[in-house]
Amino acid sequence: MAVQHLSQFMQQPYVPHMQTALHLLRYLKGTADFGVLFNSSPDFSLRVYCDSDWGACSDSRKSVTGFCILLGGCLIGWKSKKQTVLSLSSAEVEYRSMSKAVAEIT
């Protein structure tokens, strides 16, 4: 979420934006050796969870959608993104979130 929010200001960043970007880069450098762990369970079921926040951006009133993909209980993919269009209802936002998740799986 931090990267998504920060990326909105990278066209014309001010000093606080650059300080935050440098802080985030230092954090990422310190966690470069972290990895994804898989458990030894024989369960290889694929589960996907998606959600959205209708009108989350206070500037543009666009919604934020996200999903995560789990294989056998282990996280293998995720995404959170501000939608490119302005949705008129929460049902429309949820539908767009589901369609993005299904597109990623296929």
Short mmCIF file of the C-alpha atoms (twelve columns), coordinates in Angstrom:
data_MODEL
# 
_entry.id   MODEL 
# 
loop_
_atom_site.group_PDB 
_atom_site.id 
_atom_site.type_symbol 
_atom_site.label_atom_id 
_atom_site.label_alt_id 
_atom_site.label_comp_id 
_atom_site.label_asym_id 
_atom_site.label_seq_id 
_atom_site.Cartn_x 
_atom_site.Cartn_y 
_atom_site.Cartn_z 
_atom_site.pdbx_PDB_model_num 
ATOM 1   C CA . MET A 1   0.000   0.000   0.000   1 
ATOM 2   C CA . ALA A 2   2.867   2.377   0.759   1 
ATOM 3   C CA . VAL A 3   4.409   1.952   -2.675  1 
ATOM 4   C CA . GLN A 4   1.045   2.452   -4.373  1 
ATOM 5   C CA . HIS A 5   0.358   5.664   -2.479  1 
ATOM 6   C CA . LEU A 6   3.890   6.995   -2.922  1 
ATOM 7   C CA . SER A 7   3.945   6.281   -6.662  1 
ATOM 8   C CA . GLN A 8   1.192   8.847   -7.196  1 
ATOM 9   C CA . PHE A 9   3.662   11.640  -6.386  1 
ATOM 10  C CA . MET A 10  6.700   10.508  -8.370  1 
ATOM 11  C CA . GLN A 11  6.014   12.773  -11.376 1 
ATOM 12  C CA . GLN A 12  6.672   15.892  -9.294  1 
ATOM 13  C CA . PRO A 13  7.936   14.796  -5.878  1 
ATOM 14  C CA . TYR A 14  8.474   17.196  -3.024  1 
ATOM 15  C CA . VAL A 15  11.051  16.730  -0.272  1 
ATOM 16  C CA . PRO A 16  8.724   14.671  2.008   1 
ATOM 17  C CA . HIS A 17  7.939   12.328  -0.888  1 
ATOM 18  C CA . MET A 18  11.613  11.774  -1.621  1 
ATOM 19  C CA . GLN A 19  12.369  11.203  2.069   1 
ATOM 20  C CA . THR A 20  9.613   8.616   2.236   1 
ATOM 21  C CA . ALA A 21  10.856  6.942   -0.965  1 
ATOM 22  C CA . LEU A 22  14.389  6.710   0.445   1 
ATOM 23  C CA . HIS A 23  13.048  5.296   3.719   1 
ATOM 24  C CA . LEU A 24  11.099  2.668   1.785   1 
ATOM 25  C CA . LEU A 25  14.160  1.748   -0.301  1 
ATOM 26  C CA . ARG A 26  16.268  1.346   2.848   1 
ATOM 27  C CA . TYR A 27  13.592  -0.948  4.264   1 
ATOM 28  C CA . LEU A 28  13.536  -3.046  1.084   1 
ATOM 29  C CA . LYS A 29  17.339  -3.277  1.072   1 
ATOM 30  C CA . GLY A 30  17.243  -4.584  4.631   1 
ATOM 31  C CA . THR A 31  14.712  -7.286  3.758   1 
ATOM 32  C CA . ALA A 32  16.300  -8.475  0.494   1 
ATOM 33  C CA . ASP A 33  17.131  -11.887 1.980   1 
ATOM 34  C CA . PHE A 34  13.527  -12.594 3.004   1 
ATOM 35  C CA . GLY A 35  11.781  -15.268 0.984   1 
ATOM 36  C CA . VAL A 36  8.549   -17.128 0.472   1 
ATOM 37  C CA . LEU A 37  8.207   -20.263 2.576   1 
ATOM 38  C CA . PHE A 38  6.204   -23.270 1.449   1 
ATOM 39  C CA . ASN A 39  4.899   -25.737 3.965   1 
ATOM 40  C CA . SER A 40  5.165   -29.498 3.552   1 
ATOM 41  C CA . SER A 41  1.422   -30.056 3.347   1 
ATOM 42  C CA . PRO A 42  0.219   -32.234 0.446   1 
ATOM 43  C CA . ASP A 43  -2.643  -29.755 -0.077  1 
ATOM 44  C CA . PHE A 44  -2.217  -27.972 -3.410  1 
ATOM 45  C CA . SER A 45  -5.568  -26.248 -3.524  1 
ATOM 46  C CA . LEU A 46  -5.669  -22.835 -5.140  1 
ATOM 47  C CA . ARG A 47  -7.486  -20.130 -3.183  1 
ATOM 48  C CA . VAL A 48  -8.010  -16.537 -4.194  1 
ATOM 49  C CA . TYR A 49  -9.289  -13.681 -2.056  1 
ATOM 50  C CA . CYS A 50  -10.193 -10.291 -3.444  1 
ATOM 51  C CA . ASP A 51  -11.548 -7.099  -1.971  1 
ATOM 52  C CA . SER A 52  -12.059 -3.499  -2.873  1 
ATOM 53  C CA . ASP A 53  -12.475 -0.136  -1.207  1 
ATOM 54  C CA . TRP A 54  -15.093 1.913   -3.033  1 
ATOM 55  C CA . GLY A 55  -13.952 5.511   -3.539  1 
ATOM 56  C CA . ALA A 56  -10.832 5.052   -1.406  1 
ATOM 57  C CA . CYS A 57  -8.776  7.839   -2.991  1 
ATOM 58  C CA . SER A 58  -9.957  11.127  -1.523  1 
ATOM 59  C CA . ASP A 59  -8.497  13.117  -4.450  1 
ATOM 60  C CA . SER A 60  -9.939  11.230  -7.421  1 
ATOM 61  C CA . ARG A 61  -12.674 9.167   -5.675  1 
ATOM 62  C CA . LYS A 62  -11.377 6.119   -7.534  1 
ATOM 63  C CA . SER A 63  -11.521 2.750   -5.851  1 
ATOM 64  C CA . VAL A 64  -8.661  0.550   -4.740  1 
ATOM 65  C CA . THR A 65  -8.873  -3.173  -5.449  1 
ATOM 66  C CA . GLY A 66  -6.640  -5.988  -4.397  1 
ATOM 67  C CA . PHE A 67  -6.304  -9.733  -4.357  1 
ATOM 68  C CA . CYS A 68  -4.060  -12.473 -3.041  1 
ATOM 69  C CA . ILE A 69  -3.481  -15.958 -4.424  1 
ATOM 70  C CA . LEU A 70  -2.608  -18.895 -2.187  1 
ATOM 71  C CA . LEU A 71  -1.364  -22.303 -3.305  1 
ATOM 72  C CA . GLY A 72  -1.651  -24.898 -0.564  1 
ATOM 73  C CA . GLY A 73  -1.992  -22.138 2.010   1 
ATOM 74  C CA . CYS A 74  1.151   -20.311 0.854   1 
ATOM 75  C CA . LEU A 75  0.998   -16.860 -0.694  1 
ATOM 76  C CA . ILE A 76  2.225   -16.936 -4.294  1 
ATOM 77  C CA . GLY A 77  0.790   -13.729 -5.728  1 
ATOM 78  C CA . TRP A 78  -0.847  -10.479 -4.713  1 
ATOM 79  C CA . LYS A 79  -1.714  -7.072  -6.101  1 
ATOM 80  C CA . SER A 80  -3.273  -3.845  -4.932  1 
ATOM 81  C CA . LYS A 81  -4.060  -1.106  -7.397  1 
ATOM 82  C CA . LYS A 82  -6.177  1.984   -7.840  1 
ATOM 83  C CA . GLN A 83  -8.781  1.377   -10.529 1 
ATOM 84  C CA . THR A 84  -8.425  3.355   -13.743 1 
ATOM 85  C CA . VAL A 85  -12.129 4.205   -13.989 1 
ATOM 86  C CA . LEU A 86  -14.567 5.768   -11.569 1 
ATOM 87  C CA . SER A 87  -17.075 3.148   -10.407 1 
ATOM 88  C CA . LEU A 88  -20.630 4.219   -9.659  1 
ATOM 89  C CA . SER A 89  -21.460 1.518   -7.101  1 
ATOM 90  C CA . SER A 90  -19.768 -0.793  -4.629  1 
ATOM 91  C CA . ALA A 91  -21.105 -3.797  -6.578  1 
ATOM 92  C CA . GLU A 92  -19.338 -2.557  -9.715  1 
ATOM 93  C CA . VAL A 93  -16.099 -2.171  -7.761  1 
ATOM 94  C CA . GLU A 94  -16.361 -5.711  -6.384  1 
ATOM 95  C CA . TYR A 95  -17.051 -7.087  -9.874  1 
ATOM 96  C CA . ARG A 96  -13.972 -5.326  -11.247 1 
ATOM 97  C CA . SER A 97  -11.886 -6.696  -8.379  1 
ATOM 98  C CA . MET A 98  -13.060 -10.249 -9.084  1 
ATOM 99  C CA . SER A 99  -12.409 -9.919  -12.805 1 
ATOM 100 C CA . LYS A 100 -8.834  -8.727  -12.176 1 
ATOM 101 C CA . ALA A 101 -8.207  -11.669 -9.819  1 
ATOM 102 C CA . VAL A 102 -9.625  -14.194 -12.308 1 
ATOM 103 C CA . ALA A 103 -7.556  -12.676 -15.117 1 
ATOM 104 C CA . GLU A 104 -4.411  -13.082 -13.009 1 
ATOM 105 C CA . ILE A 105 -5.191  -16.734 -12.276 1 
ATOM 106 C CA . THR A 106 -5.884  -17.623 -15.895 1 
# 
